[in-house]
Amino acid sequence: MSQDEQQALAGAMDILAQPQLPEELAGAKLYGAAEALNDELGEDCKIFHLANDTGTGRITVYQVFSGIELYYNDMHLGCCNQNQATAKNMIEINHCAVGRFECSFGENSCCYMSEGDLAISAGTKRKSDSCFPLNHYHGISIIINFDALLPEVEQIMALLNIDLGHIRRTVCEGNRCYIMRANPSIEHIFSELYHVRDKRKPGYMKVKILELLLFLSDLNTDEAASSIDYFSQQQVALIKAVAATITVDLTVHHTIDALAQQFGISTTALKKCFRGVYGTSIYAYLRTYRLQVAQKLLTDTTLSVTEIAHRIGYENPNKFTSAFKDTFGHSPSDYRKRVHLDRSAPAWSGEEF
């Protein structure tokens, strides 16, 4: 092997080695001032634990290349990261695995990611906050800081026909949020990132980031924009008020006509906007909410199945039992027994048998 080849190999090995986490994460500017309980440092990642009055969350951060960070988001809250800063020459890519994510960038630019969707936006877009309408969200965020990319990394990307210039111009100069609805290509790129073994994760993340950027080299923003419904902040606030109204007392049964009249909106607009924000119809949303409340009551109280059915708005306990079993795979009584068995099982001490 010649000296030039040895130097080229050494340079490639340096690029492919897992980079050290920087003291200041570029993505932190976009995530904003989150309410952190604490943070901890792993061998090759940093973990943030979040908490506020809407719930808790966990963010695990890896640096894939210098200038490229990958975030695993595990949120069980309604919103977080208020007053986010802006950053030039930086883009944020989000993939939604579970739940729903509100992309809000101004008065008339609220749009929503659902499961399997991919969103890409410029760092110069300031978010009012990060909201999760279903109070849970699992996904991946990738932050690319073009100013911090090493020339050697850009050379590798050019060799693979990754068009960084097209991605940068399309997203940063367009200064918008683009959402691509779930499709087999997006599923192929992201699905295995959620399940890869820790031993393989550093190298696998590099391969998948390069694959993603190659995919985005053909990004057509006109197609992405045509499939998205945008809502105003006023519309979103009204729909969230509707959701709050129908869940405050689950024994009250609301009709679409009555809700539309109460909130001064047509029934057509009410149904369209509600589905846009929550991804489902009003009745389906309320049914899921009722059954989730029932889960909690079965777990945390000694109320009978009949009492729980009445408390969440089912006049017929048999219909409640049927709906619960269809959703969770167990009758309410069996579900309660399983929870109690799990709680009473002795914890493993760590000793080998």
DRENFIMAR-524329 format. One record per residue (C-alpha): residue in one letter; x, y, z. Coordinates in nm, 2 decimals. Layout:
<rs>
{A; {X; Y; Z}}
...
</rs>
This chain:
<rs>
{M; {0.00; 0.00; 0.00}}
{S; {0.14; 0.34; -0.10}}
{Q; {0.19; 0.62; 0.14}}
{D; {-0.09; 0.82; -0.03}}
{E; {-0.33; 0.52; 0.01}}
{Q; {-0.23; 0.48; 0.37}}
{Q; {-0.31; 0.84; 0.44}}
{A; {-0.64; 0.82; 0.26}}
{L; {-0.73; 0.51; 0.46}}
{A; {-0.63; 0.68; 0.79}}
{G; {-0.85; 0.98; 0.69}}
{A; {-1.14; 0.75; 0.62}}
{M; {-1.10; 0.57; 0.95}}
{D; {-1.10; 0.90; 1.13}}
{I; {-1.43; 1.00; 0.97}}
{L; {-1.59; 0.66; 1.03}}
{A; {-1.48; 0.65; 1.40}}
{Q; {-1.75; 0.75; 1.64}}
{P; {-1.70; 1.13; 1.71}}
{Q; {-1.69; 1.26; 2.06}}
{L; {-2.00; 1.45; 2.17}}
{P; {-1.93; 1.82; 2.16}}
{E; {-1.98; 2.02; 2.48}}
{E; {-2.25; 2.23; 2.31}}
{L; {-2.50; 2.04; 2.09}}
{A; {-2.61; 2.22; 1.78}}
{G; {-2.95; 2.08; 1.80}}
{A; {-3.00; 2.22; 2.15}}
{K; {-3.06; 2.56; 1.98}}
{L; {-3.36; 2.42; 1.80}}
{Y; {-3.49; 2.22; 2.09}}
{G; {-3.50; 2.53; 2.31}}
{A; {-3.50; 2.57; 2.68}}
{A; {-3.65; 2.24; 2.79}}
{E; {-3.75; 2.18; 3.15}}
{A; {-3.47; 1.93; 3.22}}
{L; {-3.48; 1.72; 3.54}}
{N; {-3.13; 1.61; 3.48}}
{D; {-2.90; 1.49; 3.21}}
{E; {-2.65; 1.20; 3.20}}
{L; {-2.36; 1.10; 2.98}}
{G; {-2.34; 0.76; 2.83}}
{E; {-2.04; 0.61; 2.66}}
{D; {-2.13; 0.76; 2.32}}
{C; {-2.45; 0.96; 2.39}}
{K; {-2.61; 1.22; 2.61}}
{I; {-2.95; 1.17; 2.77}}
{F; {-3.19; 1.45; 2.87}}
{H; {-3.48; 1.38; 3.11}}
{L; {-3.76; 1.63; 3.07}}
{A; {-4.06; 1.72; 3.29}}
{N; {-4.33; 1.98; 3.30}}
{D; {-4.69; 2.00; 3.41}}
{T; {-4.80; 1.81; 3.10}}
{G; {-4.58; 1.50; 3.16}}
{T; {-4.23; 1.36; 3.12}}
{G; {-3.99; 1.29; 2.83}}
{R; {-3.65; 1.15; 2.74}}
{I; {-3.42; 1.26; 2.46}}
{T; {-3.11; 1.05; 2.37}}
{V; {-2.85; 1.23; 2.15}}
{Y; {-2.57; 1.08; 1.93}}
{Q; {-2.32; 1.26; 1.71}}
{V; {-2.31; 1.07; 1.39}}
{F; {-2.06; 1.29; 1.20}}
{S; {-1.92; 1.62; 1.30}}
{G; {-2.21; 1.85; 1.22}}
{I; {-2.48; 1.58; 1.22}}
{E; {-2.66; 1.48; 1.54}}
{L; {-2.93; 1.22; 1.59}}
{Y; {-3.19; 1.25; 1.86}}
{Y; {-3.42; 0.97; 1.98}}
{N; {-3.74; 1.13; 2.12}}
{D; {-3.95; 0.95; 2.38}}
{M; {-4.22; 1.19; 2.49}}
{H; {-4.52; 1.13; 2.73}}
{L; {-4.63; 1.49; 2.75}}
{G; {-4.84; 1.75; 2.58}}
{C; {-4.57; 2.00; 2.49}}
{C; {-4.21; 2.10; 2.56}}
{N; {-3.92; 2.32; 2.44}}
{Q; {-4.07; 2.67; 2.46}}
{N; {-3.91; 2.97; 2.29}}
{Q; {-3.69; 2.79; 2.05}}
{A; {-3.40; 2.98; 1.90}}
{T; {-3.32; 3.00; 1.53}}
{A; {-3.00; 2.89; 1.35}}
{K; {-2.87; 2.98; 1.01}}
{N; {-2.75; 2.71; 0.77}}
{M; {-2.90; 2.43; 0.97}}
{I; {-3.18; 2.19; 0.90}}
{E; {-3.40; 1.97; 1.12}}
{I; {-3.54; 1.64; 1.00}}
{N; {-3.80; 1.46; 1.20}}
{H; {-3.95; 1.11; 1.16}}
{C; {-4.26; 1.02; 1.36}}
{A; {-4.28; 0.65; 1.47}}
{V; {-4.57; 0.67; 1.71}}
{G; {-4.81; 0.95; 1.81}}
{R; {-4.86; 1.29; 1.65}}
{F; {-4.64; 1.60; 1.62}}
{E; {-4.75; 1.96; 1.57}}
{C; {-4.53; 2.17; 1.34}}
{S; {-4.61; 2.52; 1.43}}
{F; {-4.41; 2.81; 1.27}}
{G; {-4.64; 3.11; 1.28}}
{E; {-5.00; 3.23; 1.26}}
{N; {-5.11; 3.04; 0.95}}
{S; {-4.86; 2.76; 0.93}}
{C; {-4.96; 2.48; 1.17}}
{C; {-4.94; 2.13; 1.02}}
{Y; {-4.92; 1.78; 1.17}}
{M; {-4.70; 1.48; 1.13}}
{S; {-4.86; 1.14; 1.19}}
{E; {-4.71; 0.79; 1.21}}
{G; {-4.45; 0.72; 0.94}}
{D; {-4.43; 1.08; 0.82}}
{L; {-4.10; 1.27; 0.76}}
{A; {-4.07; 1.65; 0.81}}
{I; {-3.78; 1.87; 0.71}}
{S; {-3.74; 2.24; 0.80}}
{A; {-3.49; 2.51; 0.81}}
{G; {-3.32; 2.61; 1.14}}
{T; {-3.42; 2.97; 1.07}}
{K; {-3.79; 2.88; 1.13}}
{R; {-3.87; 2.96; 1.49}}
{K; {-4.12; 2.72; 1.65}}
{S; {-4.37; 2.85; 1.91}}
{D; {-4.33; 2.52; 2.09}}
{S; {-4.33; 2.15; 2.02}}
{C; {-4.67; 2.00; 2.08}}
{F; {-4.79; 1.64; 2.09}}
{P; {-5.17; 1.64; 2.06}}
{L; {-5.21; 1.28; 2.17}}
{N; {-4.98; 1.34; 2.47}}
{H; {-4.73; 1.08; 2.35}}
{Y; {-4.47; 1.08; 2.07}}
{H; {-4.18; 0.86; 1.97}}
{G; {-3.96; 0.95; 1.68}}
{I; {-3.61; 1.05; 1.55}}
{S; {-3.48; 1.40; 1.49}}
{I; {-3.17; 1.47; 1.28}}
{I; {-2.99; 1.80; 1.30}}
{I; {-2.75; 1.89; 1.02}}
{N; {-2.52; 2.20; 1.07}}
{F; {-2.37; 2.26; 0.73}}
{D; {-2.11; 2.50; 0.87}}
{A; {-1.97; 2.22; 1.09}}
{L; {-1.94; 1.94; 0.83}}
{L; {-1.58; 1.84; 0.77}}
{P; {-1.45; 1.86; 0.41}}
{E; {-1.38; 1.48; 0.42}}
{V; {-1.74; 1.41; 0.51}}
{E; {-1.86; 1.63; 0.22}}
{Q; {-1.62; 1.44; -0.02}}
{I; {-1.77; 1.11; 0.09}}
{M; {-2.12; 1.24; 0.03}}
{A; {-2.02; 1.37; -0.32}}
{L; {-1.87; 1.03; -0.40}}
{L; {-2.21; 0.88; -0.32}}
{N; {-2.39; 1.14; -0.54}}
{I; {-2.55; 1.31; -0.24}}
{D; {-2.65; 1.66; -0.35}}
{L; {-2.60; 1.86; -0.04}}
{G; {-2.63; 2.18; -0.23}}
{H; {-2.98; 2.09; -0.35}}
{I; {-3.09; 1.99; 0.00}}
{R; {-2.95; 2.31; 0.15}}
{R; {-3.10; 2.54; -0.12}}
{T; {-3.44; 2.37; -0.11}}
{V; {-3.48; 2.38; 0.26}}
{C; {-3.28; 2.68; 0.39}}
{E; {-3.37; 2.92; 0.11}}
{G; {-3.73; 2.80; 0.10}}
{N; {-3.76; 2.86; 0.47}}
{R; {-4.06; 2.64; 0.52}}
{C; {-4.15; 2.31; 0.68}}
{Y; {-4.21; 2.03; 0.43}}
{I; {-4.39; 1.71; 0.53}}
{M; {-4.36; 1.39; 0.33}}
{R; {-4.64; 1.14; 0.41}}
{A; {-4.55; 0.79; 0.51}}
{N; {-4.43; 0.57; 0.22}}
{P; {-4.22; 0.25; 0.18}}
{S; {-3.89; 0.45; 0.11}}
{I; {-3.92; 0.64; 0.44}}
{E; {-4.02; 0.33; 0.63}}
{H; {-3.71; 0.15; 0.49}}
{I; {-3.47; 0.42; 0.59}}
{F; {-3.59; 0.47; 0.95}}
{S; {-3.75; 0.14; 1.07}}
{E; {-3.43; -0.04; 1.16}}
{L; {-3.29; 0.27; 1.34}}
{Y; {-3.54; 0.20; 1.62}}
{H; {-3.43; -0.15; 1.68}}
{V; {-3.06; -0.17; 1.59}}
{R; {-2.83; -0.33; 1.86}}
{D; {-2.62; -0.09; 2.06}}
{K; {-2.30; -0.27; 1.93}}
{R; {-2.39; -0.19; 1.57}}
{K; {-2.55; 0.15; 1.63}}
{P; {-2.25; 0.38; 1.56}}
{G; {-2.18; 0.24; 1.22}}
{Y; {-2.54; 0.18; 1.13}}
{M; {-2.64; 0.54; 1.21}}
{K; {-2.38; 0.66; 0.96}}
{V; {-2.50; 0.43; 0.69}}
{K; {-2.86; 0.53; 0.74}}
{I; {-2.78; 0.91; 0.75}}
{L; {-2.60; 0.88; 0.42}}
{E; {-2.90; 0.68; 0.28}}
{L; {-3.14; 0.95; 0.40}}
{L; {-2.94; 1.23; 0.25}}
{L; {-2.92; 1.04; -0.08}}
{F; {-3.30; 1.00; -0.07}}
{L; {-3.34; 1.38; 0.01}}
{S; {-3.12; 1.47; -0.29}}
{D; {-3.43; 1.42; -0.50}}
{L; {-3.65; 1.62; -0.26}}
{N; {-3.95; 1.77; -0.45}}
{T; {-4.10; 2.03; -0.23}}
{D; {-4.39; 2.10; -0.46}}
{E; {-4.51; 1.74; -0.41}}
{A; {-4.45; 1.76; -0.04}}
{A; {-4.64; 2.09; 0.00}}
{S; {-4.94; 1.97; -0.21}}
{S; {-5.02; 1.69; 0.04}}
{I; {-5.03; 1.91; 0.35}}
{D; {-5.32; 2.09; 0.52}}
{Y; {-5.22; 2.40; 0.71}}
{F; {-5.42; 2.55; 0.99}}
{S; {-5.41; 2.89; 1.17}}
{Q; {-5.32; 2.92; 1.53}}
{Q; {-5.68; 3.04; 1.59}}
{Q; {-5.82; 2.72; 1.43}}
{V; {-5.59; 2.50; 1.63}}
{A; {-5.68; 2.67; 1.96}}
{L; {-6.05; 2.63; 1.89}}
{I; {-6.01; 2.26; 1.81}}
{K; {-5.81; 2.20; 2.13}}
{A; {-6.09; 2.38; 2.32}}
{V; {-6.33; 2.13; 2.16}}
{A; {-6.12; 1.84; 2.27}}
{A; {-6.10; 1.98; 2.63}}
{T; {-6.48; 2.02; 2.63}}
{I; {-6.56; 1.67; 2.53}}
{T; {-6.32; 1.51; 2.77}}
{V; {-6.39; 1.72; 3.09}}
{D; {-6.70; 1.51; 3.17}}
{L; {-6.71; 1.17; 3.00}}
{T; {-7.07; 1.10; 3.10}}
{V; {-7.19; 1.39; 2.88}}
{H; {-7.26; 1.29; 2.52}}
{H; {-7.20; 1.57; 2.26}}
{T; {-7.32; 1.59; 1.91}}
{I; {-7.13; 1.74; 1.62}}
{D; {-7.41; 1.99; 1.55}}
{A; {-7.42; 2.10; 1.92}}
{L; {-7.04; 2.14; 1.93}}
{A; {-7.03; 2.33; 1.60}}
{Q; {-7.30; 2.57; 1.73}}
{Q; {-7.12; 2.61; 2.07}}
{F; {-6.79; 2.71; 1.90}}
{G; {-6.93; 2.90; 1.61}}
{I; {-6.79; 2.68; 1.33}}
{S; {-6.96; 2.48; 1.06}}
{T; {-6.99; 2.11; 1.11}}
{T; {-6.78; 2.05; 0.79}}
{A; {-6.49; 2.27; 0.92}}
{L; {-6.51; 2.13; 1.27}}
{K; {-6.47; 1.77; 1.14}}
{K; {-6.19; 1.86; 0.90}}
{C; {-5.99; 2.07; 1.15}}
{F; {-6.04; 1.81; 1.43}}
{R; {-5.91; 1.53; 1.21}}
{G; {-5.62; 1.76; 1.09}}
{V; {-5.51; 1.82; 1.45}}
{Y; {-5.58; 1.48; 1.61}}
{G; {-5.56; 1.25; 1.31}}
{T; {-5.90; 1.10; 1.37}}
{S; {-6.27; 1.18; 1.41}}
{I; {-6.42; 1.34; 1.72}}
{Y; {-6.60; 1.02; 1.81}}
{A; {-6.30; 0.79; 1.75}}
{Y; {-6.08; 1.03; 1.96}}
{L; {-6.33; 1.03; 2.25}}
{R; {-6.37; 0.65; 2.24}}
{T; {-5.99; 0.61; 2.27}}
{Y; {-5.97; 0.87; 2.54}}
{R; {-6.25; 0.69; 2.74}}
{L; {-6.08; 0.36; 2.72}}
{Q; {-5.74; 0.50; 2.83}}
{V; {-5.91; 0.65; 3.13}}
{A; {-6.07; 0.31; 3.20}}
{Q; {-5.72; 0.16; 3.19}}
{K; {-5.60; 0.40; 3.46}}
{L; {-5.91; 0.34; 3.67}}
{L; {-5.86; -0.04; 3.65}}
{T; {-5.50; 0.00; 3.75}}
{D; {-5.52; 0.26; 4.02}}
{T; {-5.87; 0.20; 4.18}}
{T; {-6.09; -0.07; 4.32}}
{L; {-6.40; 0.05; 4.13}}
{S; {-6.60; -0.23; 3.98}}
{V; {-6.62; -0.27; 3.60}}
{T; {-6.98; -0.15; 3.60}}
{E; {-6.88; 0.16; 3.80}}
{I; {-6.59; 0.23; 3.56}}
{A; {-6.82; 0.19; 3.26}}
{H; {-7.06; 0.44; 3.39}}
{R; {-6.79; 0.69; 3.49}}
{I; {-6.65; 0.70; 3.14}}
{G; {-6.99; 0.73; 2.97}}
{Y; {-7.09; 0.38; 2.89}}
{E; {-7.45; 0.31; 3.01}}
{N; {-7.42; -0.06; 2.91}}
{P; {-7.12; -0.23; 3.09}}
{N; {-7.13; -0.51; 2.83}}
{K; {-7.06; -0.26; 2.55}}
{F; {-6.78; -0.12; 2.75}}
{T; {-6.63; -0.47; 2.80}}
{S; {-6.66; -0.54; 2.43}}
{A; {-6.49; -0.21; 2.33}}
{F; {-6.21; -0.26; 2.59}}
{K; {-6.14; -0.61; 2.47}}
{D; {-6.14; -0.51; 2.10}}
{T; {-5.88; -0.24; 2.18}}
{F; {-5.65; -0.40; 2.44}}
{G; {-5.70; -0.77; 2.37}}
{H; {-5.83; -0.85; 2.73}}
{S; {-6.15; -0.79; 2.91}}
{P; {-6.14; -0.53; 3.19}}
{S; {-6.14; -0.79; 3.46}}
{D; {-5.86; -0.99; 3.30}}
{Y; {-5.66; -0.67; 3.24}}
{R; {-5.69; -0.58; 3.61}}
{K; {-5.57; -0.93; 3.71}}
{R; {-5.27; -0.91; 3.48}}
{V; {-5.17; -0.57; 3.62}}
{H; {-5.19; -0.69; 3.98}}
{L; {-4.99; -1.00; 3.90}}
{D; {-4.72; -0.79; 3.73}}
{R; {-4.70; -0.56; 4.04}}
{S; {-4.69; -0.85; 4.29}}
{A; {-4.42; -1.04; 4.10}}
{P; {-4.08; -1.02; 4.29}}
{A; {-3.82; -0.80; 4.13}}
{W; {-3.51; -0.98; 3.99}}
{S; {-3.22; -0.93; 4.23}}
{G; {-2.96; -0.96; 3.96}}
{E; {-2.83; -1.29; 4.08}}
{E; {-2.79; -1.58; 3.84}}
{F; {-3.00; -1.89; 3.89}}
</rs>
